[in-house]
Amino acid sequence: MAERFSAADLEVQPFAPGPADFSAFPVALWQRLQNKHWRQSRSDLLDYNDQGGHGSLRRAVADYVRAFRSVQLDPDQVLITTGTQQSLSLCAQLLADHGDTVWIEDPAYWGAVKAFLATGLRLQPIPVDAEGMAPDACPQATAPRLIYATPSHQYPSGAVMSLARRQQILQLAHQHQAWVLEDDYDSEFRFSGPPLSSLQGLDHGERVLYMGTFSKVLYPGLKLGYLVVPKRLVAAFKRAHYDLNRPGQMAQQAALAEFIEMGHFASSLRRARLAYAERRQALIRALQPVLQTPPSTPAALSTAPLGWLAGAAQGLHLCMRLPTLEHTTDRRIAQQLAPHGLIARPLSAYCLARQDLQGLVLGYGYASLSQIAHHGPRLADLLQNSLNSPKKI
Ligand SMILES: Cc1ncc(COP(=O)(O)O)c(C=O)c1O
């Protein structure tokens, strides 16, 4: 990956992928709940916590992921973390040694790349195709200690891992005695088709560590997420989480548990899901002039320089694939859009080893309908010019 993303790239500008629209968060209600728990000023709310998080939040998370993500667990298996980034680091620190190999999807989520490199792991990129991570494409891959995947909605390509691939990944994990890290970062926002089951549920939680985050559903600065670990790892993870991270924020965790129990989480989610589905449709409508139907084979590509949508209707971003063009690249197109105040991430910049992917990753999480109506046609115009001839833009 020639150019790596970092936190500085997360501008909330149309159409930066990543950020959710936290402007709709019910701040007054949240403040009331927080005040209520602060008034109690019990020492267990002020101290570090060595139980993997506030009991009521761990129960609420367990009920939620069991019901909606078919995760198989007891509340004791849930650890509350400061988000997926901490969940990933903890897994890398505990389950692997310096120099061990982690299989990682190619293209990859940059946050996972950083967490693994920071713990001294060797990245083994595994190409992603329409069915998700494809280990058969890498017969020479070094045996993994960890396998990191986003099976419900591959980040950033949008592929949903097929059942056959899920079974293959689990079979390989068992064969290599490796641990699968399942990052389920946005499956709350699935806009069509039946809800997908988790990889963890398929494996009965034996070799899969499942992680989720409140960054997208509530707001990122909340800094709360969860990690579900297999039963035999619970004690070691609780101890290490305490030793390495000194978890706290108990009043906030208690308030969040109440927020979930009172149904506010479910209603925020319903509202957000509808809003994001509308935004996605609006962005796709705006992009119509530069889209063709996804080609079934490279030969089926239309001769016009048009993009196509890849992946599932889910989450807060879409992946627009582009043909390989002689006169321009996805990076160049992204650079040309930037002076117009439009952010599009080049798909090739998420790639670790492969050279064959061209496309743009466009977020609609933080772009309101009126912003999409305003900027969408301009984006399509600029793309059309850029795809036809870079000089006109
Ligand atoms: C693939 C993926 N995983 C996880 C996250 C969220 O991580 P965190 O909980 O650290 O905010 C993101 C955020 O953009 C993401 O894209």
The ligand as a MOL file (V3000), in Angstrom:
LIG
                    3D

  0  0  0     0  0            999 V3000
M  V30 BEGIN CTAB
M  V30 COUNTS 16 16 0 0 0
M  V30 BEGIN ATOM
M  V30 1 C -13.6860 -1.8400 8.9630 0
M  V30 2 C -13.8950 -0.9830 10.1680 0
M  V30 3 N -13.8430 -1.5460 11.3840 0
M  V30 4 C -14.0430 -0.7980 12.5050 0
M  V30 5 C -14.3050 0.5440 12.4430 0
M  V30 6 C -14.6120 1.3320 13.7080 0
M  V30 7 O -13.6290 1.2800 14.5850 0
M  V30 8 P -13.6750 1.9860 16.0300 0
M  V30 9 O -14.6300 1.2070 16.8860 0
M  V30 10 O -12.2610 1.8360 16.4600 0
M  V30 11 O -14.1470 3.3960 15.8570 0
M  V30 12 C -14.3190 1.1840 11.2190 0
M  V30 13 C -14.5080 2.6380 11.1510 0
M  V30 14 O -14.4950 3.2870 10.1330 0
M  V30 15 C -14.1380 0.4030 10.0510 0
M  V30 16 O -14.1860 0.9710 8.8330 0
M  V30 END ATOM
M  V30 BEGIN BOND
M  V30 1 1 1 2
M  V30 2 1 2 3
M  V30 3 2 2 15
M  V30 4 2 3 4
M  V30 5 1 4 5
M  V30 6 1 5 6
M  V30 7 2 5 12
M  V30 8 1 6 7
M  V30 9 1 7 8
M  V30 10 2 8 9
M  V30 11 1 8 10
M  V30 12 1 8 11
M  V30 13 1 12 13
M  V30 14 1 12 15
M  V30 15 2 13 14
M  V30 16 1 15 16
M  V30 END BOND
M  V30 END CTAB
M  END
